[in-house]
Amino acid sequence: MIELHRHGPIHEIRLARPPVNALTPELLAALRTAVQAAPADGARAIILTGGSKVFSGGMDVPHLMGLDRAALGPGWASLFAAARAIANCPVPVVAAIGGHSPAGGCVLALCCDYRIMARGPFRIGLNEVQVGLVAPDAIQHLMRRVVGPYRAERLLVSGALVESEMAQAIGLVDELTDAEHVLVRARHWLEELLALPSAAMLATRRIARADLVAALEGFDDRQLDGFIDAWYAPDTQAALQALVARLKK
């Protein structure tokens, strides 16, 4: 479910669970392990990427719907654990987004230092509201820090997914390029960063990202329990079941 490629000091971690890299606890655990292991394995920077049409379709809802409550909590906790691993990574991480990136895919991308997205009719955003879920404050913080509080409110409350051109215009992604050049641009951006004095760059980065780390670490078991309670609300279950029915078509 994870492919690893080395480009000298830049390591590429590719989500590899076709067709849409839907996130399961197993995939997220593998991602967390890969991100945490890369610096010790010589990585001075990381590219996180996915498929050519879909970076990640978000959490695997049909899989989650088949879990009982005892397994559902750890299932959702795995998303936060992977997000924390990216946020806490001691080396820069670029998201190379070759296609759509809704919900959990957007969460992972927002934890990266920089986001490069393929130009075209690809959408990205936190659309949890559309399936009856509440994005926790820790996740909302990720959106607020890149697009500002008011714009984040509008996007989150409506569960909007925006196309790549709009995503760049509002700061949700940093750069657009042709799909075939997404990985190349990610490497070039990191190479420019790695050319800077390392100690100063990494220390400045650590200070600048402290709010991101704190927000994710603040999502505790009590808040996770509240999220799971909301999962079982009748209107949420109805919306999730409708989503699963659409996915089966």
Secondary structure, DSSP 8 states (H G I E B T S, - for coil): -EEEEEETTEEEEEE--TTTT-B-HHHHHHHHHHHHHTGGGT-SEEEEE--SSBS---B-HHHHHTS-HHHHHHHHHHHHHHHHHHHH-SS-EEEEE-SBEETHHHHHHHTSSEEEEESSS-EEE--GGGGT----HHHHHHHHHHH-HHHHHHHHHHT--EEHHHHHHTTSSSEEE-GGGHHHHHHHHHHHHHTS-HHHHHHHHHHHTHHHHHHHHT--HHHHHHHHHHHTSHHHHHHHHHHHHHHH-
